[in-house]
Amino acid sequence: MKWIREYYIKSTLENPKKKLTQKSIVLKTTNIKTISIIASNKKEIEAITEIIHSDLGIDIMVVGNYYDEKSVDEQAFSYKDFTLFGKPREKLIQMLSLTPDLIIFTPQSLNYFTLFLLQLQSASYSMGFYNEETEPYLDLMLNNEENDIQSGTALLIKYLKQIN
């Protein structure tokens, strides 16, 4: 049944609704209280969280999620967390109820479910690494020239601070 969910989510991504909220182009790093991370795996979330706390402050609440069909980890989500028609289920609804100030999106191998999750949080300021598919959803993008996620995330935060 994964293909049915994927079909509905893909059609939603192809026909995006007009965004009702207008985002500010600049996000003041001093105003950041919550950050949501959509990553490739749990280790990435931990590495990014460490960078966030060292560069932006220990007081920032960080919530991380990653796509994994086999994991039972609380931070993992999969196609099973969407209804047959592509609507988020309880686990994702709770995550989406938190409106973060900043979203850091790092997955290199994209799927419709992670992109849809990013689209559902479109009211927040978002940044990540450049990919043609993520271009409509990210406000700040960098080419991923770094070898590891920590230095790449540190560069993202550095440039976010510079545009303030």
JOPEBEL-V947874 format. One record per backbone hydrogen bond with DSSP energy under -1.0 kcal/mol. CO is the residue of the C=O (numbers start at 1). NH is the residue of the N-H. E is the energy in kcal/mol with one decimal. If there is no record, write none. Layout:
<<CO	NH	E> <CO	NH	E>>
This chain:
<<1	5	-1.6> <2	6	-2.8> <3	7	-2.0> <4	8	-2.1> <5	9	-2.4> <6	10	-2.7> <7	11	-2.1> <8	12	-1.7> <9	13	-2.3> <10	14	-1.9> <11	15	-1.3> <28	31	-1.4> <33	61	-2.7> <34	101	-1.7> <34	102	-1.3> <35	63	-2.7> <36	104	-2.8> <37	65	-2.6> <38	106	-2.6> <41	45	-1.6> <42	46	-2.2> <43	47	-2.3> <44	48	-2.7> <45	49	-2.5> <46	50	-1.9> <47	51	-1.8> <48	52	-2.7> <49	53	-2.5> <50	54	-1.8> <51	55	-2.7> <52	56	-3.1> <61	35	-2.8> <63	37	-3.1> <65	39	-2.7> <66	77	-2.3> <75	66	-1.9> <77	68	-2.4> <78	81	-2.0> <79	82	-1.5> <81	89	-2.8> <83	86	-2.0> <87	83	-3.4> <89	93	-2.6> <90	94	-2.3> <91	95	-1.4> <92	96	-2.9> <93	97	-1.4> <101	125	-1.1> <102	36	-2.7> <103	127	-2.7> <104	38	-2.7> <111	115	-1.9> <112	116	-2.3> <113	117	-1.9> <114	118	-1.9> <115	119	-2.4> <116	120	-2.3> <119	122	-1.5> <121	124	-1.7> <125	103	-2.4> <126	139	-2.4> <126	140	-1.5> <127	105	-2.7> <128	142	-1.5> <131	135	-1.1> <134	137	-1.7> <134	138	-1.5> <140	128	-2.1> <142	130	-3.3> <143	145	-1.8> <148	152	-1.6> <149	153	-2.6> <150	154	-2.4> <151	155	-1.8> <152	156	-1.9> <153	157	-2.5> <154	158	-2.3> <155	159	-2.5> <156	160	-2.1> <157	161	-2.4> <158	162	-1.7> <159	163	-1.7>>
